Structure formats: structure tokens, C-alpha cells
Amino acid sequence: MRTTILVIAVMISIPFIPISNAGTAEKVEDVGFTFGGLTLDANMSGNASSQLGNLPAIVEYYTATWCANCVYVEHALDDIEANGVNIQQFHFHKDQDSEDPWGTTEGEARWDERYDGGVAPTVVFNGSMKQIGSVPESDSLDTDYINLAAIDLQLGNGSSTLGWAITGNNTGMVAWNIVHSNDLIPEGGELVNMLWVTERYAYFPDGSNGVENYPHVVKSLVTLGNQSSGTMEITLPEAHDGTDLQVHLIHQLILPDIVEEDAPAKTQTEEDSLPSIGLVSVIAISMIAAITVQRRLQ
């Protein structure tokens, strides 16, 4: 009895410490999912296109230059990518951190509002599956991440297209187009297009985790809107060093607001009961960015 009381007293006296290296993956509820990942170098004009089913898994990796455990996560992500797993990495750093130079307000808001914040390291696959920490749930982090990357988003038929044309020293014209099946977006939902700008490598020898050359650093998040195609002139963020900025086209499915359970039931009409339209036909895409550049050069 005395031993039991002593154990309880000791447990009570220990302050609560968040478990930052718990490795259980969990579904991020009620936020939809993220897909896309077409990538172009920001220092040259070009275009890229892919069928939706061939797009990489989007990996949002929330990290910091002082985070020692983050090194294990980064190595695991690099390992599976080197071994042929189709992923696109985006490394979000902590904002307003005196020991980390690359945090952004947009990145911090995304972490807090979409994923309820947390601790570094945190990895999110396709905006829908989150795993915190560096302790694997299975036999290794590699296996965990391979399994998360393999989750089928059931995007259906369609394509994603990105065009980029340089218009100035730090500006460019982005052109985008997405073709998808009607049933990809639930009634009341929305598909928002974004341009994420990253720096391929940024050198920071003062990071206490010893990485020094930090890859895939997210520099800015630009919302392009919910139109299936369009163009927008973008001002690029300043690179930390070098000329290795990249632009990435991201599509984010936003789910409709949850209807309260006590809300009155809607009477189904004949119009409501009509079946949804099938797949939209895939259209031939001409690159708007190339046309824009020609006009500017005239």
C-alpha cells in the first residue's frame, strides 16, 4: 500500500510533458485533402502536365532547424523518394523563431488552423493523414511513410497542368488548368488552387540539428482561386541563397460545412434526386503562359 501511494505521489509531482515523438498516424477530420505537386523551376519558363492518377503524394513536413528528431524524419522521407516512392516534399519551418530563419505567417496558420498545430516533427500526407514524431508506428519510419503515400485518393480521370513564364527579375506569370470528374467535389464543397513556392536548398550552418543544407523550404503560399483554369502574375519571395526557387501547383479540396444534427431535414424533390453528371470530357489544353510571354515581348 505504501509503495502504491509513493508511486502515485511521484507521478503527480512530474509535470506533464507532451509526447513529441509518438508515431501513430491519424486521419485529419473534416478538412478534405490536398493533391497536385506539378513542379517547375522559377528561374526559367516552362510547363508541366500530368494525369491526376500519376501525381505524387503531397508531403507537408513541419520542422525546425533546432529539432534533432526531425533529422530521422527527413532521412526517411529522402530514402523512400530515392527508392521510387512518388512523393513531393514541402518543409514548413516554425514562424517567428529566433533559431529558424524560414518560418512564414501562412505556413504557421496552415499548421494551426488545418492541423491543430502541434510539435515538430509532424508529417502530413495529402493533407489528410498526420503522423507526429520520429518513433515509427510499424517497424520503421520508411514503412510508415510508404503506407501513407500509397493511400488512394480516388481522384478519377482528369489532368493537372501548370505553366510558368518569367516576366521580370522576381515576377512570373502562372497559368493553371485542372480537369476532373464531377463527383470529385461533394455538393457544397470547393476545389481551391494554390501556388506554393519553395527553395530547393537553403544553407544555414547555425541550425543546432546539424543539417546545414535544408531542402524543400516553403517560402510562400499563394491562393489562385477556385476557377478550373486561369492566369495570375506572381511576385516571388527572396531566396535565402542561390537561384533555386521552385513553383508547385497544388489543389486543395475543401469539404462542405457540417450540417448540425438537429437541423430540419430537407424534403427531397425530383430535381434533388437526379443522378450526378458523369465525367467531364478531358479538353485539349493550350498553355496560357506561353501566349502571355509572347504578348509581353511584343
N, C-alpha and C positions, 0 to 999 in steps of 0.2 A: 504494500500500500504506500509506504513512504517513497519507494522507488518511482511509483507511478506519479505521485504528486510532484516529485523532483523533476521528472521528465516534462510534465505539463508546464511547470514553472519556467523551465529553461526555454521551452518552445514559445511561451508567451513573451519572454524577455527579448527574443530575437526579432528585430524589425523585419517587416515584410519587404522582400526584395523581388521585383518582377523577374520571372524566369525568361531571360532573353535568348536562351538557346534551345527552347522547346521546339521540336521538329514536326509536329503534327500539321498536315495540310488541312485547310478548311475552306469551304465554299464561301465566297463573299456574296451575301444575300442582297437581292433587290437592286443590283446596280447594272445588270446586263453583262455584256462582255466587250472586249476590245480585240480588234483584228486589223490586219493590214501589214505594214512593215516594208513596203517598197522603199528603196534607198538610193539616193543619188549624191554624188559629191557636190558640195555647194560652190566650189570654185570653177565649175565648168557646166555648160548647158547640156541637157540630155533628157532622156525619157526612159521609163520602165513600165512594164505591164505584166500582169500575172493573172491566171485563173484563181478564183477565190480558194479553191481546194489546195493550191500549191503554195499559198502564203505561209510564211514562218509563224511559229508561235511567238507572241509578243511577251517578252520577259521584262517586267519592271522590277528593278533591283534597288532597294532603298538601303543606302550605305553611308559611310563616313570615313574620312581619312585617318581617324583615330581608332577605328573599330578593328581590333585584332581578329575577332571571329569572322569578320567579313571576308578575310583572305581565303578561308576554306570554301566559302560560298562562291566566290569569284573563280577559284580554280575549278570547282565542279562544273560551273556553267561553261567555262572555256573548254573543259575536257569533253563534255557531251557535244558541243558545237564542233570541235575538232574531229570528233568521231562520226560526224554526219547527221546529227540531230538538227532539224531545221528550226532554228530559233533566231530571233533578233533581240539583242540586249539593249536595255536603256537603264543607265545607272543614275539614280536620283540621289543627290547629296543633301545633307541637312542644311537648312537655311539659317542664316544669322548665327553661324557657328564660327567662333574665333579660330578654331583649329581646322576648318574646312572652307576653302575659298569658292566653292561652286554651287552652293545652295541657291534655289530660286523661290520666289514667293509662290509661283504657280505650282511648282513641284511639291512644296510643303503643303499647300492647300489640297492638292490631289491626294497626298498621303493621308491627311487628316480627314477630309470630307468623304472620300470614297472608301478608304480602307481603315478608318478609325485610328489613324496614327499607329503608334507602337514604337518598337525599338529596332535598331539596326543589329544584325542584318534581317531584312524582310524581303522575300521574293514573291512576286505575283505573276502568275501565268495567265495570259489572255484576259486580264482584268477581272478574273472570276475565281481563281484558286490561289489562296495565300498560304505561304509557309514561313513561319518566323524562326529565326535562329540558325545555328550551324550544326545542330545534332540531327542526324538523319532519322526519318521515320522507319525506313527499311534498313537494308544492310549498308547503304551508302547514300550520300547526297546525290551522286551521279544517278543512281537508280530512281530516287525520288523525283528528280527533275526530268528524267526521261519519261517517266509515267505521266507527269503533269503536262509535259509538252505534247504527249500523244492523245490527250483528250480531244475528241472530235467535236468541233463547234457546229457541225451540220450547216455549213454556210450555203450549200446547194450550188447551183450553176451561177455563173456570172464572172465578172472580172474587175480588177482594180488597176487604174492607170495613173501614173504620176509623170508630169513634165516640169522641167526646171530650166529657166532661161535667165542668164545674168543680165541685169540692166544697169548696174553701177558697181562701184567699189565694194559696197556692203549691202547691195539690194539685188533682188531677183524676182522674177515672175513665176509663181507656181500655178500649174494647171492640173486639175484632177478630174477623174471620172470614175464612177462605180456603177456597175450593172449587177443587179441581184434579183433573186426571186421575191415575189410579193410577200411570201409567208416568212421571210427573214425577220421582218419588223412586225411585232404584235400590234394589234389595234391599240391606239393611244400611245405607242412608243415612238421613238425617233432615232434616226441614224445621223450622228454628227461627225463631220470630217475635221481632222486636225493635221497640222504640220508640226512635227517635233524636230528640233534642231539639236544635234549633238556634236561634241568634239571627239574625234576618233581616239586621240590620246592627249592627255594633258600632264605635264611634268610638275610634280610637287614633292620635292625631297623632304619637306618638313612634316609630312604625314607620319604619325607615330606608329602606323601599322606596317611601315616599310615597303609599301608597294612602289612608290615614286612615280611610275608612269601609269596614270589612272585612265582606263579605257571607257568609251561609250558615255562620256559625261553629258548629261542632259543640260542644255544651255537655255532653251526656251520652248514653250508650248504655245502654238498659235491656233486658235479656233477658226476654221474656214467656213463653218456653217453647215446647214443640213440639206443643201442642194446636191443633187447627184453629180453635177459637174459644174465647173466654174474656173475662174482665174482670180488671183489676188497678188498684189505686189507685197513683198516681204522685206523688212529690214532685218538683216542678220545680226545676231549678237556678236560681240567681240570675242575672238578666240583667245584662250589663255596663252597659248603659244602656237606657232606654226600656222599652216593654212589647211587644216584637215577637218573643217566643218562638214557635216553631212545633213541632208534633209530627208525626212521619212514621212510617208503618208500613212496616217492612222485613221481607222474608222471605229467609232465607239457607239455601240447600241445602248440606248437609254430606255429602260423599261417604263411602262406607264405607271402613274401613281397608283398605289394600292387603295382599293375601294374598301371603306370601313364595312365590317360585317353587318352592322345594324342599319346600313343604308337600305332604302326601299328597293325592292327588286324591280328591274326594268322589264316591262312587258315586251316580249319578243314579237316583232312584226314580221310580215312576209319578207320585207326588204332586208331586215336583220339576218334572216335565215338563209339568204342567198349564199352559195359557196363562194369562197375567195377566188380571185382570179389566179390563174396558174403562173408559170414562169414568164417573166418578161423576156422578150427576144433580145439576144445579145446584139448590140449595134456596133457598127464599124466606127472606130474612134480615130479622129484626126487630132494631132497634138496641137492644142491651142497655144502652148508656149512658143513653139517654133514660129507660128504666124505672128505672135506678139513681138518677137525679136526682130522679124523682118520689117514690121511696121516701124519699130523704133529706130532701125538702122537706115530707113529711107530718108 
